[in-house]
Amino acid sequence: MTAAIDPELLAILVCPVTRTPLRHDRVAGELISDAAGLAYPIRDGVPVMLVEEARRLAPA
């Protein structure tokens, strides 16, 4: 399990593709963009907001 993301940081971060808010998946250590279907990794406590580094989510 990863450390929590600062709520103030999470409030200002948006998906670089859709510009929509992200949700934090603490267990996976990712920031999820439901609108884009992407999961951005958090490495050493730092969100990696690069589309090239994001994992595509499986369709629901």
Number of C-alpha atoms within 10 A of each C-alpha: 8 14 11 13 17 9 9 8 10 16 11 9 16 18 22 13 13 11 12 14 17 21 17 18 18 14 10 13 21 22 26 24 24 15 13 15 14 21 26 24 21 20 11 10 13 9 17 17 18 12 14 8 12 18 14 14 13 7 5 4
